[in-house]
Amino acid sequence: MLGWYLLASAACYVAYARDKSAARQGRRRTPERTLLLLGVVGGWPGGLLAQRRLRHKTVKASFQAWFWLSVIANVMLVLIL
């Protein structure tokens, strides 16, 4: 399970970094749904790290609400399994 979380977190971090780069350059962005889905399948630690280090998606309240709901969903799923 640790390996899965590391892989998913790395993928999520990269997705946030690409989205941040695209935002700065005016290119097509990564859908928020994709970022949230990566988080809910176990990548949320990488997403949280990316939010803090890259200062990305930290101000938008609606995204933050969905992000933390996805974290709770993931943790609850792991506890059930």
Backbone as XML, in Angstrom:
<?xml version="1.0"?>
<chain id="A" units="angstrom">
  <residue number="1" name="MET">
    <atom name="N" x="0.820" y="-1.187" z="0.000"/>
    <atom name="CA" x="0.000" y="0.000" z="0.000"/>
    <atom name="C" x="0.872" y="1.262" z="0.000"/>
  </residue>
  <residue number="2" name="LEU">
    <atom name="N" x="1.988" y="1.192" z="0.723"/>
    <atom name="CA" x="2.893" y="2.337" z="0.755"/>
    <atom name="C" x="3.397" y="2.677" z="-0.647"/>
  </residue>
  <residue number="3" name="GLY">
    <atom name="N" x="3.735" y="1.639" z="-1.405"/>
    <atom name="CA" x="4.193" y="1.856" z="-2.776"/>
    <atom name="C" x="3.151" y="2.544" z="-3.626"/>
  </residue>
  <residue number="4" name="TRP">
    <atom name="N" x="1.891" y="2.138" z="-3.454"/>
    <atom name="CA" x="0.803" y="2.756" z="-4.219"/>
    <atom name="C" x="0.678" y="4.234" z="-3.857"/>
  </residue>
  <residue number="5" name="TYR">
    <atom name="N" x="0.715" y="4.552" z="-2.556"/>
    <atom name="CA" x="0.607" y="5.941" z="-2.132"/>
    <atom name="C" x="1.768" y="6.781" z="-2.674"/>
  </residue>
  <residue number="6" name="LEU">
    <atom name="N" x="2.958" y="6.217" z="-2.673"/>
    <atom name="CA" x="4.113" y="6.954" z="-3.212"/>
    <atom name="C" x="3.952" y="7.219" z="-4.704"/>
  </residue>
  <residue number="7" name="LEU">
    <atom name="N" x="3.530" y="6.208" z="-5.444"/>
    <atom name="CA" x="3.331" y="6.354" z="-6.892"/>
    <atom name="C" x="2.208" y="7.350" z="-7.187"/>
  </residue>
  <residue number="8" name="ALA">
    <atom name="N" x="1.077" y="7.186" z="-6.513"/>
    <atom name="CA" x="-0.060" y="8.083" z="-6.738"/>
    <atom name="C" x="0.285" y="9.516" z="-6.319"/>
  </residue>
  <residue number="9" name="SER">
    <atom name="N" x="1.019" y="9.667" z="-5.236"/>
    <atom name="CA" x="1.418" y="11.002" z="-4.777"/>
    <atom name="C" x="2.361" y="11.671" z="-5.775"/>
  </residue>
  <residue number="10" name="ALA">
    <atom name="N" x="3.278" y="10.905" z="-6.318"/>
    <atom name="CA" x="4.194" y="11.460" z="-7.319"/>
    <atom name="C" x="3.416" y="11.902" z="-8.556"/>
  </residue>
  <residue number="11" name="ALA">
    <atom name="N" x="2.486" y="11.074" z="-9.007"/>
    <atom name="CA" x="1.675" y="11.426" z="-10.178"/>
    <atom name="C" x="0.833" y="12.669" z="-9.904"/>
  </residue>
  <residue number="12" name="CYS">
    <atom name="N" x="0.283" y="12.751" z="-8.714"/>
    <atom name="CA" x="-0.542" y="13.897" z="-8.344"/>
    <atom name="C" x="0.304" y="15.174" z="-8.275"/>
  </residue>
  <residue number="13" name="TYR">
    <atom name="N" x="1.484" y="15.073" z="-7.692"/>
    <atom name="CA" x="2.377" y="16.230" z="-7.602"/>
    <atom name="C" x="2.721" y="16.744" z="-9.009"/>
  </residue>
  <residue number="14" name="VAL">
    <atom name="N" x="3.052" y="15.822" z="-9.902"/>
    <atom name="CA" x="3.385" y="16.197" z="-11.278"/>
    <atom name="C" x="2.188" y="16.865" z="-11.963"/>
  </residue>
  <residue number="15" name="ALA">
    <atom name="N" x="0.990" y="16.339" z="-11.729"/>
    <atom name="CA" x="-0.214" y="16.930" z="-12.334"/>
    <atom name="C" x="-0.427" y="18.359" z="-11.840"/>
  </residue>
  <residue number="16" name="TYR">
    <atom name="N" x="-0.230" y="18.589" z="-10.551"/>
    <atom name="CA" x="-0.347" y="19.944" z="-10.011"/>
    <atom name="C" x="0.721" y="20.855" z="-10.614"/>
  </residue>
  <residue number="17" name="ALA">
    <atom name="N" x="1.947" y="20.357" z="-10.715"/>
    <atom name="CA" x="3.040" y="21.168" z="-11.261"/>
    <atom name="C" x="2.771" y="21.538" z="-12.721"/>
  </residue>
  <residue number="18" name="ARG">
    <atom name="N" x="2.280" y="20.575" z="-13.491"/>
    <atom name="CA" x="1.952" y="20.867" z="-14.895"/>
    <atom name="C" x="0.824" y="21.879" z="-14.995"/>
  </residue>
  <residue number="19" name="ASP">
    <atom name="N" x="-0.168" y="21.736" z="-14.120"/>
    <atom name="CA" x="-1.283" y="22.673" z="-14.135"/>
    <atom name="C" x="-0.817" y="24.077" z="-13.768"/>
  </residue>
  <residue number="20" name="LYS">
    <atom name="N" x="0.051" y="24.183" z="-12.790"/>
    <atom name="CA" x="0.595" y="25.486" z="-12.390"/>
    <atom name="C" x="1.365" y="26.111" z="-13.548"/>
  </residue>
  <residue number="21" name="SER">
    <atom name="N" x="2.178" y="25.307" z="-14.220"/>
    <atom name="CA" x="2.939" y="25.797" z="-15.368"/>
    <atom name="C" x="2.007" y="26.254" z="-16.492"/>
  </residue>
  <residue number="22" name="ALA">
    <atom name="N" x="0.985" y="25.469" z="-16.751"/>
    <atom name="CA" x="0.026" y="25.823" z="-17.799"/>
    <atom name="C" x="-0.705" y="27.115" z="-17.451"/>
  </residue>
  <residue number="23" name="ALA">
    <atom name="N" x="-1.036" y="27.283" z="-16.183"/>
    <atom name="CA" x="-1.723" y="28.502" z="-15.752"/>
    <atom name="C" x="-0.844" y="29.731" z="-15.981"/>
  </residue>
  <residue number="24" name="ARG">
    <atom name="N" x="0.419" y="29.583" z="-15.672"/>
    <atom name="CA" x="1.342" y="30.711" z="-15.858"/>
    <atom name="C" x="1.551" y="31.063" z="-17.324"/>
  </residue>
  <residue number="25" name="GLN">
    <atom name="N" x="1.520" y="30.046" z="-18.186"/>
    <atom name="CA" x="1.802" y="30.251" z="-19.607"/>
    <atom name="C" x="0.550" y="30.418" z="-20.456"/>
  </residue>
  <residue number="26" name="GLY">
    <atom name="N" x="-0.613" y="30.403" z="-19.828"/>
    <atom name="CA" x="-1.859" y="30.595" z="-20.563"/>
    <atom name="C" x="-2.240" y="29.416" z="-21.451"/>
  </residue>
  <residue number="27" name="ARG">
    <atom name="N" x="-1.739" y="28.227" z="-21.098"/>
    <atom name="CA" x="-2.068" y="27.025" z="-21.877"/>
    <atom name="C" x="-3.268" y="26.314" z="-21.275"/>
  </residue>
  <residue number="28" name="ARG">
    <atom name="N" x="-3.664" y="25.245" z="-21.951"/>
    <atom name="CA" x="-4.779" y="24.438" z="-21.472"/>
    <atom name="C" x="-4.447" y="23.823" z="-20.114"/>
  </residue>
  <residue number="29" name="ARG">
    <atom name="N" x="-5.408" y="23.915" z="-19.188"/>
    <atom name="CA" x="-5.200" y="23.488" z="-17.810"/>
    <atom name="C" x="-5.661" y="22.059" z="-17.575"/>
  </residue>
  <residue number="30" name="THR">
    <atom name="N" x="-5.171" y="21.477" z="-16.504"/>
    <atom name="CA" x="-5.624" y="20.166" z="-16.035"/>
    <atom name="C" x="-6.962" y="20.380" z="-15.332"/>
  </residue>
  <residue number="31" name="PRO">
    <atom name="N" x="-7.986" y="19.623" z="-15.706"/>
    <atom name="CA" x="-9.275" y="19.798" z="-15.022"/>
    <atom name="C" x="-9.167" y="19.522" z="-13.525"/>
  </residue>
  <residue number="32" name="GLU">
    <atom name="N" x="-9.887" y="20.318" z="-12.732"/>
    <atom name="CA" x="-9.878" y="20.112" z="-11.283"/>
    <atom name="C" x="-10.348" y="18.711" z="-10.937"/>
  </residue>
  <residue number="33" name="ARG">
    <atom name="N" x="-11.275" y="18.189" z="-11.702"/>
    <atom name="CA" x="-11.778" y="16.835" z="-11.466"/>
    <atom name="C" x="-10.646" y="15.819" z="-11.519"/>
  </residue>
  <residue number="34" name="THR">
    <atom name="N" x="-9.716" y="16.008" z="-12.440"/>
    <atom name="CA" x="-8.570" y="15.104" z="-12.559"/>
    <atom name="C" x="-7.678" y="15.188" z="-11.327"/>
  </residue>
  <residue number="35" name="LEU">
    <atom name="N" x="-7.406" y="16.403" z="-10.878"/>
    <atom name="CA" x="-6.575" y="16.587" z="-9.689"/>
    <atom name="C" x="-7.231" y="15.939" z="-8.468"/>
  </residue>
  <residue number="36" name="LEU">
    <atom name="N" x="-8.530" y="16.111" z="-8.346"/>
    <atom name="CA" x="-9.254" y="15.529" z="-7.215"/>
    <atom name="C" x="-9.295" y="14.010" z="-7.304"/>
  </residue>
  <residue number="37" name="LEU">
    <atom name="N" x="-9.475" y="13.484" z="-8.504"/>
    <atom name="CA" x="-9.507" y="12.026" z="-8.689"/>
    <atom name="C" x="-8.158" y="11.414" z="-8.323"/>
  </residue>
  <residue number="38" name="LEU">
    <atom name="N" x="-7.079" y="12.053" z="-8.734"/>
    <atom name="CA" x="-5.751" y="11.565" z="-8.360"/>
    <atom name="C" x="-5.582" y="11.557" z="-6.843"/>
  </residue>
  <residue number="39" name="GLY">
    <atom name="N" x="-6.157" y="12.549" z="-6.194"/>
    <atom name="CA" x="-6.077" y="12.603" z="-4.744"/>
    <atom name="C" x="-6.884" y="11.521" z="-4.061"/>
  </residue>
  <residue number="40" name="VAL">
    <atom name="N" x="-8.076" y="11.272" z="-4.557"/>
    <atom name="CA" x="-8.954" y="10.310" z="-3.903"/>
    <atom name="C" x="-8.456" y="8.870" z="-4.047"/>
  </residue>
  <residue number="41" name="VAL">
    <atom name="N" x="-7.671" y="8.600" z="-5.080"/>
    <atom name="CA" x="-7.134" y="7.238" z="-5.248"/>
    <atom name="C" x="-5.808" y="7.050" z="-4.514"/>
  </residue>
  <residue number="42" name="GLY">
    <atom name="N" x="-5.424" y="8.034" z="-3.714"/>
    <atom name="CA" x="-4.241" y="7.876" z="-2.883"/>
    <atom name="C" x="-3.156" y="8.905" z="-3.108"/>
  </residue>
  <residue number="43" name="GLY">
    <atom name="N" x="-3.356" y="9.809" z="-4.047"/>
    <atom name="CA" x="-2.325" y="10.796" z="-4.338"/>
    <atom name="C" x="-2.431" y="12.081" z="-3.538"/>
  </residue>
  <residue number="44" name="TRP">
    <atom name="N" x="-3.381" y="12.130" z="-2.609"/>
    <atom name="CA" x="-3.582" y="13.385" z="-1.880"/>
    <atom name="C" x="-2.353" y="13.871" z="-1.114"/>
  </residue>
  <residue number="45" name="PRO">
    <atom name="N" x="-1.475" y="12.996" z="-0.581"/>
    <atom name="CA" x="-0.283" y="13.571" z="0.071"/>
    <atom name="C" x="0.575" y="14.375" z="-0.925"/>
  </residue>
  <residue number="46" name="GLY">
    <atom name="N" x="0.702" y="13.864" z="-2.144"/>
    <atom name="CA" x="1.445" y="14.601" z="-3.167"/>
    <atom name="C" x="0.736" y="15.874" z="-3.570"/>
  </residue>
  <residue number="47" name="GLY">
    <atom name="N" x="-0.593" y="15.815" z="-3.620"/>
    <atom name="CA" x="-1.375" y="17.013" z="-3.930"/>
    <atom name="C" x="-1.222" y="18.069" z="-2.856"/>
  </residue>
  <residue number="48" name="LEU">
    <atom name="N" x="-1.250" y="17.641" z="-1.609"/>
    <atom name="CA" x="-1.083" y="18.580" z="-0.497"/>
    <atom name="C" x="0.312" y="19.201" z="-0.525"/>
  </residue>
  <residue number="49" name="LEU">
    <atom name="N" x="1.318" y="18.386" z="-0.770"/>
    <atom name="CA" x="2.685" y="18.897" z="-0.871"/>
    <atom name="C" x="2.810" y="19.899" z="-2.017"/>
  </residue>
  <residue number="50" name="ALA">
    <atom name="N" x="2.211" y="19.565" z="-3.158"/>
    <atom name="CA" x="2.262" y="20.474" z="-4.317"/>
    <atom name="C" x="1.545" y="21.782" z="-4.011"/>
  </residue>
  <residue number="51" name="GLN">
    <atom name="N" x="0.412" y="21.700" z="-3.340"/>
    <atom name="CA" x="-0.308" y="22.926" z="-2.990"/>
    <atom name="C" x="0.568" y="23.837" z="-2.145"/>
  </residue>
  <residue number="52" name="ARG">
    <atom name="N" x="1.260" y="23.258" z="-1.197"/>
    <atom name="CA" x="2.087" y="24.064" z="-0.294"/>
    <atom name="C" x="3.353" y="24.570" z="-0.980"/>
  </residue>
  <residue number="53" name="ARG">
    <atom name="N" x="4.054" y="23.684" z="-1.671"/>
    <atom name="CA" x="5.338" y="24.083" z="-2.285"/>
    <atom name="C" x="5.157" y="24.984" z="-3.497"/>
  </residue>
  <residue number="54" name="LEU">
    <atom name="N" x="4.144" y="24.709" z="-4.308"/>
    <atom name="CA" x="3.938" y="25.468" z="-5.544"/>
    <atom name="C" x="2.949" y="26.616" z="-5.365"/>
  </residue>
  <residue number="55" name="ARG">
    <atom name="N" x="2.332" y="26.672" z="-4.198"/>
    <atom name="CA" x="1.275" y="27.653" z="-3.933"/>
    <atom name="C" x="0.220" y="27.611" z="-5.033"/>
  </residue>
  <residue number="56" name="HIS">
    <atom name="N" x="-0.301" y="26.426" z="-5.226"/>
    <atom name="CA" x="-1.268" y="26.209" z="-6.298"/>
    <atom name="C" x="-2.551" y="25.620" z="-5.742"/>
  </residue>
  <residue number="57" name="LYS">
    <atom name="N" x="-3.662" y="26.195" z="-6.103"/>
    <atom name="CA" x="-5.001" y="25.747" z="-5.702"/>
    <atom name="C" x="-5.230" y="25.922" z="-4.204"/>
  </residue>
  <residue number="58" name="THR">
    <atom name="N" x="-4.568" y="26.879" z="-3.597"/>
    <atom name="CA" x="-4.708" y="27.074" z="-2.157"/>
    <atom name="C" x="-5.743" y="28.134" z="-1.804"/>
  </residue>
  <residue number="59" name="VAL">
    <atom name="N" x="-6.061" y="29.013" z="-2.723"/>
    <atom name="CA" x="-6.962" y="30.118" z="-2.433"/>
    <atom name="C" x="-8.406" y="29.796" z="-2.805"/>
  </residue>
  <residue number="60" name="LYS">
    <atom name="N" x="-8.597" y="29.006" z="-3.820"/>
    <atom name="CA" x="-9.944" y="28.708" z="-4.307"/>
    <atom name="C" x="-10.680" y="27.824" z="-3.292"/>
  </residue>
  <residue number="61" name="ALA">
    <atom name="N" x="-11.624" y="28.429" z="-2.580"/>
    <atom name="CA" x="-12.320" y="27.750" z="-1.481"/>
    <atom name="C" x="-13.084" y="26.516" z="-1.942"/>
  </residue>
  <residue number="62" name="SER">
    <atom name="N" x="-13.725" y="26.589" z="-3.103"/>
    <atom name="CA" x="-14.502" y="25.439" z="-3.563"/>
    <atom name="C" x="-13.594" y="24.247" z="-3.849"/>
  </residue>
  <residue number="63" name="PHE">
    <atom name="N" x="-12.422" y="24.495" z="-4.418"/>
    <atom name="CA" x="-11.491" y="23.397" z="-4.668"/>
    <atom name="C" x="-10.985" y="22.827" z="-3.354"/>
  </residue>
  <residue number="64" name="GLN">
    <atom name="N" x="-10.658" y="23.680" z="-2.413"/>
    <atom name="CA" x="-10.159" y="23.212" z="-1.120"/>
    <atom name="C" x="-11.198" y="22.350" z="-0.401"/>
  </residue>
  <residue number="65" name="ALA">
    <atom name="N" x="-12.454" y="22.743" z="-0.490"/>
    <atom name="CA" x="-13.513" y="21.948" z="0.138"/>
    <atom name="C" x="-13.585" y="20.562" z="-0.489"/>
  </residue>
  <residue number="66" name="TRP">
    <atom name="N" x="-13.563" y="20.508" z="-1.815"/>
    <atom name="CA" x="-13.600" y="19.215" z="-2.504"/>
    <atom name="C" x="-12.332" y="18.418" z="-2.242"/>
  </residue>
  <residue number="67" name="PHE">
    <atom name="N" x="-11.198" y="19.092" z="-2.166"/>
    <atom name="CA" x="-9.941" y="18.402" z="-1.896"/>
    <atom name="C" x="-10.006" y="17.692" z="-0.543"/>
  </residue>
  <residue number="68" name="TRP">
    <atom name="N" x="-10.427" y="18.413" z="0.492"/>
    <atom name="CA" x="-10.459" y="17.805" z="1.827"/>
    <atom name="C" x="-11.527" y="16.725" z="1.933"/>
  </residue>
  <residue number="69" name="LEU">
    <atom name="N" x="-12.610" y="16.851" z="1.196"/>
    <atom name="CA" x="-13.597" y="15.766" z="1.142"/>
    <atom name="C" x="-12.996" y="14.529" z="0.487"/>
  </residue>
  <residue number="70" name="SER">
    <atom name="N" x="-12.166" y="14.746" z="-0.530"/>
    <atom name="CA" x="-11.525" y="13.604" z="-1.200"/>
    <atom name="C" x="-10.512" y="12.936" z="-0.268"/>
  </residue>
  <residue number="71" name="VAL">
    <atom name="N" x="-9.827" y="13.718" z="0.546"/>
    <atom name="CA" x="-8.891" y="13.154" z="1.530"/>
    <atom name="C" x="-9.659" y="12.291" z="2.530"/>
  </residue>
  <residue number="72" name="ILE">
    <atom name="N" x="-10.743" y="12.825" z="3.040"/>
    <atom name="CA" x="-11.569" y="12.073" z="3.998"/>
    <atom name="C" x="-12.090" y="10.790" z="3.358"/>
  </residue>
  <residue number="73" name="ALA">
    <atom name="N" x="-12.553" y="10.883" z="2.116"/>
    <atom name="CA" x="-13.058" y="9.695" z="1.418"/>
    <atom name="C" x="-11.972" y="8.637" z="1.280"/>
  </residue>
  <residue number="74" name="ASN">
    <atom name="N" x="-10.757" y="9.070" z="0.922"/>
    <atom name="CA" x="-9.664" y="8.127" z="0.763"/>
    <atom name="C" x="-9.304" y="7.474" z="2.096"/>
  </residue>
  <residue number="75" name="VAL">
    <atom name="N" x="-9.187" y="8.249" z="3.133"/>
    <atom name="CA" x="-8.826" y="7.703" z="4.450"/>
    <atom name="C" x="-9.905" y="6.738" z="4.934"/>
  </residue>
  <residue number="76" name="MET">
    <atom name="N" x="-11.159" y="7.088" z="4.746"/>
    <atom name="CA" x="-12.243" y="6.200" z="5.171"/>
    <atom name="C" x="-12.212" y="4.891" z="4.382"/>
  </residue>
  <residue number="77" name="LEU">
    <atom name="N" x="-11.952" y="4.965" z="3.095"/>
    <atom name="CA" x="-11.866" y="3.760" z="2.273"/>
    <atom name="C" x="-10.737" y="2.858" z="2.736"/>
  </residue>
  <residue number="78" name="VAL">
    <atom name="N" x="-9.595" y="3.445" z="3.038"/>
    <atom name="CA" x="-8.458" y="2.659" z="3.529"/>
    <atom name="C" x="-8.799" y="2.004" z="4.867"/>
  </residue>
  <residue number="79" name="LEU">
    <atom name="N" x="-9.450" y="2.736" z="5.743"/>
    <atom name="CA" x="-9.814" y="2.174" z="7.041"/>
    <atom name="C" x="-10.819" y="1.024" z="6.895"/>
  </residue>
  <residue number="80" name="ILE">
    <atom name="N" x="-11.742" y="1.153" z="5.953"/>
    <atom name="CA" x="-12.725" y="0.089" z="5.714"/>
    <atom name="C" x="-12.045" y="-1.163" z="5.167"/>
  </residue>
  <residue number="81" name="LEU">
    <atom name="N" x="-11.100" y="-0.948" z="4.261"/>
    <atom name="CA" x="-10.397" y="-2.088" z="3.658"/>
    <atom name="C" x="-9.440" y="-2.708" z="4.651"/>
  </residue>
</chain>
